[in-house]
């Protein structure tokens, strides 16, 4: 789907700004899941989640070592999508950077 929006020149908004704001609104309205909203905003899920925290839209976990369930689910969805698209790597490649 493509949408064209004419905005006044004095708004000084970039396409990236509009995409981010739209993604936030659609996420808040439960129209988009976290991973899809991040994709619309052209951001990583983690960066988009941090933006939501900075705007007080979501609350960070009490324990910084805890990964919010929403982020885990978004990561799993992204991984499954990559598998469907054939974007997989042999497990041996995952450990190459840890070789001694």
C-alpha positions in Angstrom: 0.0 0.0 0.0 1.2 3.4 -0.8 -0.2 6.6 0.8 0.6 10.1 -0.4 0.3 12.9 2.2 0.9 16.6 1.3 2.2 18.5 4.3 2.7 22.2 4.7 6.3 23.2 4.0 6.6 25.0 7.4 6.3 21.7 9.3 9.9 20.8 8.6 9.2 17.0 8.9 11.2 14.5 7.0 9.7 11.3 5.7 11.5 9.4 8.5 9.9 11.7 11.1 6.4 11.0 9.7 7.1 7.3 9.5 8.2 7.2 13.1 5.2 9.2 14.4 2.8 7.1 12.4 4.3 3.9 13.7 4.0 5.1 17.3 0.4 6.1 16.8 -0.5 2.8 15.2 1.3 0.9 17.9 -0.5 2.8 20.6 -3.9 2.1 18.9 -2.9 -1.6 18.9 -3.1 -1.5 15.1 0.5 -2.7 14.7 2.6 -5.1 16.8 5.9 -3.9 18.0 7.9 -5.6 15.2 5.7 -4.2 12.5 5.7 -0.7 14.0 9.5 -0.8 14.1 9.6 -2.0 10.5 7.3 1.0 9.5 9.6 3.3 11.4 12.6 1.8 9.6 14.2 1.1 13.0 15.4 -2.0 14.8 12.9 -3.4 17.3 15.2 -2.6 20.1 15.7 1.0 19.0 11.9 1.5 18.5 11.3 0.0 21.9 13.8 2.4 23.5 12.0 5.3 21.7 8.7 4.1 23.2 10.4 4.1 26.7 11.8 7.5 26.2 8.4 8.9 25.3 6.8 7.1 28.3 4.6 4.9 26.1 5.9 1.7 27.6 7.5 1.1 30.9 10.9 -0.5 31.1 11.3 -3.7 33.1 12.1 -3.2 36.8 15.1 -5.5 36.4 17.4 -4.3 33.6 18.5 -8.0 33.0 14.9 -9.0 32.2 13.9 -8.9 28.5 10.3 -7.7 28.1 8.1 -10.4 26.7 7.0 -8.1 23.9 10.7 -7.8 22.7 11.2 -11.5 22.9 8.1 -12.2 20.8 9.1 -9.5 18.3 12.5 -11.1 18.0 11.0 -14.5 17.4 8.7 -13.2 14.7 11.6 -11.5 13.0 13.6 -14.7 13.2 10.8 -16.8 11.8 10.3 -14.3 8.9 14.0 -14.5 8.1 13.8 -18.3 8.0 10.8 -18.2 5.7 12.8 -15.8 3.4 15.7 -18.2 3.4 17.9 -15.8 5.3 19.5 -18.5 7.5 23.1 -19.2 8.4 24.7 -22.5 9.4 25.0 -22.7 13.2 28.8 -23.1 12.8 28.9 -19.5 11.5 27.3 -18.3 14.7 30.3 -19.5 16.8 33.1 -18.4 14.4 33.6 -15.1 16.2 34.1 -16.9 19.5 36.8 -19.2 18.3 40.0 -19.2 20.3 
